[in-house]
Amino acid sequence: QVHLVESGGGLVQPGDSLTLSCLCTDCGPMFRFAGMSWYRQAPGAQREMIANMSNDGTTIYGELKKGRFIISRDNTKHTTSLQMNALTPEDTAVYYCIVGGVWGKGTLVTVSA
């Protein structure tokens, strides 16, 4: 059974950069054929899509995310990462990775001075 383990969340200051990682355990060789995404949900808000990467590397970014957020994948390590730059308090949210339709449990990112 596929499990996703997110890591890298925490408390950062405005202007900082942070990289989240998501390890897909038990994905096996099918990982390279899976699409993957990152979503987030801020307090009191709906979940929103940050970025999506298909199995051929085609990426789509949600509104206003491109340029500050960069999605990547490593098919040999079965991981997807989200690099986040120039963070602001409005980026405070629980961040989720999705691989092949399976959601991780999320990791909290708090941006505060």
Helices and strands as residue ranges (DSSP letters): E 3-7, E 10-12, E 18-25, G 28-33, E 36-41, E 48-53, E 59-61, E 69-74, E 79-84, G 89-91, E 93-99, E 102-103, E 107-111
